[in-house]
Every structure is written in C-alpha cells, then in structure tokens.
Amino acid sequence: MTRAISTVLDASMAVLLVSAAAVALVSIPGDSPRPADPDATARAVLASTANATYHAQSGRRRSASGCVATLLGHAAVAAHRGTNPRFVSAVESAVAAVLAELNGPVAVTATANGTQVTVGSRPPPSASVAAVTHRVAVGNTTAFVSVRTWSA
C-alpha cells in the first residue's frame, strides 16, 4: 500500500513542479518587451484631430485645425520654406498634446524637402523600435510622416 501512495505522491509532485515551471516562464518578463504596434499607433495618432493656435507675423491670431498627419506635413513644408516658425511651433505643441494622451512612448517626424519636424522624445539606444511611415500630400509637395514606438 505504501508503494501505491508513493507513486501517487510522486506523480502529484511532478505535475506540481511542471505547473510551477510553466507559470514561472509565462510570468517572468523577457529582456526586451516589444514596442506597441506601430500601425495601430499610427492610425490613432495620425487620424487624431489637433488645433494649432498661433499669432501670425502680422500679429493676428490664427488657428489651424485638422488631422495630425496633415498639420505635421504643412509644418514641415513651412519649416523648409522658413516662412512661419510660429505656425510650426504651434503644430508641435498641438501634436505633443495628442501624444501625451497615448500609452507608451511615441515620436512623430514629418519630412518635406529634407526638412524635419519632430514631436516626441528620441528612443534610448537600447530600445526595440518599431516604425511606420505615411505619405501626406501638401499642395504640390509630398511630406512623409513617420510614427515610431518603442519599449520603455
């Protein structure tokens, strides 16, 4: 009879140890967590509406509102032309407010004619970075807007 109890006890102990090992493997985080899905983040960021209010060079108060992608594209073109730095700053502030509402680190960069407008911090050198780039038509120019996410 002790032999049967010993076998049942051995089998139970084996199942318990295997279960504990499985739980430990699943619950212990890996070395580098994966960044947020860049496509989902890009859709959330670029489709968000923002409002950029600034004072034009004439002193009049101006306001531009639209999708983040469009505003950033226009800001990159304005930065390239050097025509309206106040507009560029207002767009950067409006986009920063949109990024602040997201979970996780995100940076957005618009590039037009070699000039970049970036909102958000740079990822650390050791971070795993994921990115997606969209094309935005701005008049006769094309701007490229990149959304980068990374693991914190």
N, C-alpha and C positions, 0 to 999 in steps of 0.2 A: 504494500500500500504506500510506503514512503517513496517507492520508486515512481509511482504514478503521480504523486503530489510534486515530486521533484521535477518531473517532466513538464507538468502544467506550470509550475513556478518558473522554470527556465524559459518556456515559450512566452509566458506573460512578460518576463523581464526583457526578452529580445524585442517584442513588439513595443514595449515602453521605450527602450533605447532608440529604436529606429524612428519612432514618432518624435522623440525629443530632438534627434538629429535633423529630421526634416523641418521641424519648427525653427530650429536654430538657423538653418540655411536660408529659409524664407524670410525670417525677420531681421537678420543682420544686413544692414545696407552695404552695397558694393563700394568700391573705391571711388568711382566717378558716376554719380547719378546722371541720368540722361536729361538733357535740356527739354523744355516744353516743346511741343510740336510746332515747328516754325510756320507751317501752313495755317494751322488754326489760329496761332497768334497773329500772323499777318492779316488774316481775314478780320479778326477782331480789331486790330489797330487801324489798318488802312481804311476800313469801312466806317470807322467812328467819325462822328461829326465834331468839328472843333470851330471855335470862334476866336479870331485873332484881331484884337483892337489895338490901334496904334495911332500916332499923330504923324500925318504926312509932313513933308518938308514945308508945305505952305502953312502948317500949324493947325490945319483942320483935322478933326478926329475922324478916323476911317475905321471901318470894320470889314473883315473878310471872313466868311464862314463857308465851310464845305467839308468834304471828306479829307481826312488826314493826308492821304496819298496826293490829292490834288494840291492842297495847301503847301505841302513839302516840295512838290515839283515846282510850283510857282516861286517858292522861296529860293530854291537852288538856282533858278533862272535869274531871279533878281540879284542874288549874291554874285553870280557870274558877271552880270552887267554892272554891278556896283551902283545900281540906281536907287535902291530903297532899303538901306540897312535896318530902319525901324520896322519895316514890314517883316523882314527876315527874323528879327528878334522876337516880334510878336508871335509869329508862327512857331518858333522854337518853344516859347513859353506855353502856347496852347497845346502843342503836341506833348510837352513834358507833363502837363496836367492829365492828358489821356493815358500816358504811360504809367503815371503814379497810381492809377486805378487798377492796374493789372497785377496779377500774382506772379512773382518771379521777375528776374532781371531781363530787360528788353532794351535794345538800342535800334534806332531807325536812322538810316542815312539816305538822303536824296542826292543824286549826282546829275548835273546837267552841264554839258560842255566842259567837263573836267573840274568843275567846282562842286564841292560837297557841303551839305548842311547836315549836321549830325545832332540828334537828340538822344540822350541817354548816356550811360557810362560805358566805358570800354570793359570788355570781359577780362578777367585775370588771365595771365599767360597759361595757367594750368587748367583752365576750364574747358569743358567739352562744348563747342559752339555749333549751333545749327542755324542756317540762314536760308531765306527765300527772297528773291528779287522780282519786282513787278515793274512793268513799263507803264509810264504815265505820259499822255500827250499833253503838252503845254504849248498851245499855239502852234508854231511851226517847228518847235523843238521837242525832243523826247527826253524825259527825265527817267532815271532808274531809281526806284525806291527799294532799299534792302532792309529787311527786318531780321535782326539777329537775336537769338535767345541762347542762354547758356545755363548750365547747372551752377547753383550758388555754392 
